[in-house]
Amino acid sequence: MARRAFSHLGLATLDLDRTRAFWEGVLGFKVVRCDTMQVKEGGQIRHVFFDAGDRQLVAFMEPRGVPGIPAEFDAGINRGLGVPEMFYHFAFEVDSEATLEAKRAELIAKGVRVTPIVDHEWMKSIYFKDPNGLLLEYACWTRQLADDDAIMQVRFTIGMQGRSPVLDFRDE
């Protein structure tokens, strides 16, 4: 059987209603499946799947009163692990620089703090966070990759502030 793409990403949230409002209302991802799982030992887990495009899904689970699962934890992944915020992030592809600019303007209009467009030389991106503190990205390819791109080499330098790279979330 041929590999198609990823099926889904599974993530955690402490506030599924707020997460759903953002991913559905702000990002426009359609909810395609919702479940409540009753846990035999007590509590429940709410589970929502969003269609990120081409049948690739992003899912969130929210534990409520489940023994052994903390009532509070860092759902943003990076802070909890003590790594820079760029390490674990999720990027969604858009088809053009014009679409990327429109997505940025749309997010700002909805009150989301978004970086300026970042030029990675082969791709351009914008970065922002969801209510869980997850770093999200919209990205578009600006050229096809060549054989030289697959060779590990120094291509650029980034600034670090403490242990986290500086991402500028100013509104322009």
C-alpha positions in Angstrom: 0.0 0.0 0.0 1.4 3.4 -0.9 2.0 6.0 1.8 -0.3 9.0 1.3 0.7 11.5 4.0 0.3 11.8 7.8 -3.1 10.7 9.1 -3.3 13.0 12.1 -1.4 14.8 14.7 -2.5 14.3 18.3 -2.1 17.1 20.7 -3.3 18.0 24.2 -5.3 21.0 25.5 -6.6 22.0 28.9 -9.4 24.1 27.3 -11.0 22.3 24.4 -13.7 25.0 23.9 -11.1 27.7 23.6 -9.0 25.5 21.3 -12.0 24.7 19.1 -13.0 28.4 18.9 -9.5 29.2 17.7 -8.8 26.4 15.3 -12.4 26.5 13.8 -13.3 30.1 14.1 -10.0 31.8 13.6 -8.1 29.3 11.4 -11.2 28.1 9.6 -10.4 24.3 10.0 -13.5 22.2 9.8 -14.4 19.9 12.7 -14.9 16.4 11.3 -15.2 14.3 14.5 -15.9 14.8 18.2 -15.9 12.1 20.9 -16.2 12.0 24.6 -14.4 9.0 26.1 -15.6 7.9 29.6 -12.6 6.6 31.6 -13.4 3.5 33.7 -11.3 4.8 36.6 -13.0 8.1 36.6 -13.3 11.3 34.5 -13.5 11.7 30.8 -11.5 12.8 27.8 -13.0 15.0 25.1 -11.5 14.6 21.6 -11.9 16.8 18.5 -10.5 16.3 15.0 -10.0 19.2 12.6 -9.5 18.7 8.8 -6.2 20.5 8.0 -6.7 19.7 4.3 -6.4 16.7 2.1 -7.8 14.4 4.8 -4.9 15.2 7.1 -6.2 15.8 10.6 -5.2 17.7 13.7 -6.7 16.3 16.9 -6.9 17.6 20.4 -7.6 15.7 23.6 -8.8 17.4 26.8 -8.7 15.3 30.0 -11.2 16.1 32.7 -10.8 14.6 36.1 -8.9 11.5 34.9 -6.8 9.9 37.7 -3.1 10.1 37.0 -3.3 13.0 34.6 -2.4 16.4 36.1 -5.2 19.0 36.2 -2.6 21.5 34.9 0.2 21.0 32.4 1.9 22.9 29.7 0.1 22.0 26.4 2.5 24.2 24.5 5.1 21.4 24.5 8.3 23.5 24.2 8.2 25.3 27.6 7.4 22.0 29.4 10.5 20.4 27.8 12.7 23.5 28.3 13.6 23.8 24.6 13.3 26.9 22.3 9.8 27.5 21.1 10.7 26.8 17.4 11.6 23.1 18.1 8.1 21.8 18.2 5.9 23.6 15.8 3.3 22.9 13.1 3.4 24.4 9.7 0.5 24.6 7.2 1.2 25.1 3.5 -0.4 27.9 1.5 -0.1 28.1 -2.3 1.5 31.5 -2.8 3.2 34.6 -1.3 -0.1 36.5 -1.9 -2.0 33.9 0.1 0.6 34.1 2.8 0.2 37.9 3.0 -3.6 37.5 3.0 -3.4 34.9 5.9 -1.2 37.3 7.9 -3.7 40.2 7.4 -6.6 37.9 8.3 -5.0 36.7 11.5 -4.1 40.2 12.6 -7.7 41.4 11.9 -8.8 38.6 14.2 -6.6 39.8 17.0 -3.8 37.2 16.6 -0.2 38.3 17.1 1.7 37.3 14.0 5.4 37.7 13.0 6.3 39.6 9.8 6.9 37.4 6.8 10.1 35.5 7.3 12.2 34.7 4.2 14.0 31.3 4.6 15.4 31.6 1.0 13.4 28.7 -0.3 10.2 29.2 1.7 8.5 32.2 3.3 6.6 31.9 6.6 4.6 33.6 9.2 4.4 32.4 12.8 1.8 32.7 15.5 0.5 30.8 18.6 -2.7 29.1 19.4 -4.4 29.4 22.9 -2.3 26.4 24.1 1.0 28.2 23.3 1.6 25.9 20.3 3.8 27.6 17.7 2.0 27.5 14.3 3.2 28.5 10.9 1.8 29.2 7.5 4.4 28.7 4.8 4.7 28.8 1.0 7.5 27.5 -1.2 9.3 30.2 -3.2 11.4 27.8 -5.3 12.0 24.2 -6.0 14.6 22.4 -4.0 17.8 21.2 -5.7 20.4 18.5 -4.9 22.6 21.2 -3.1 19.7 21.8 -0.7 20.1 18.3 0.7 23.7 18.9 1.7 24.2 19.9 5.4 25.9 23.3 5.5 25.8 26.7 7.3 23.2 28.7 5.5 22.3 31.5 8.0 22.7 32.7 11.5 19.9 33.2 14.0 19.8 35.3 17.2 19.1 33.7 20.6 17.8 35.5 23.6 18.5 33.2 26.6 17.6 29.8 25.2 14.8 30.9 22.8 15.3 32.3 19.3 13.8 35.7 19.0 10.4 35.6 17.1 9.1 39.1 16.5 5.3 39.1 17.0 4.9 42.8 16.3 1.9 44.0 14.2 2.9 45.9 11.2 
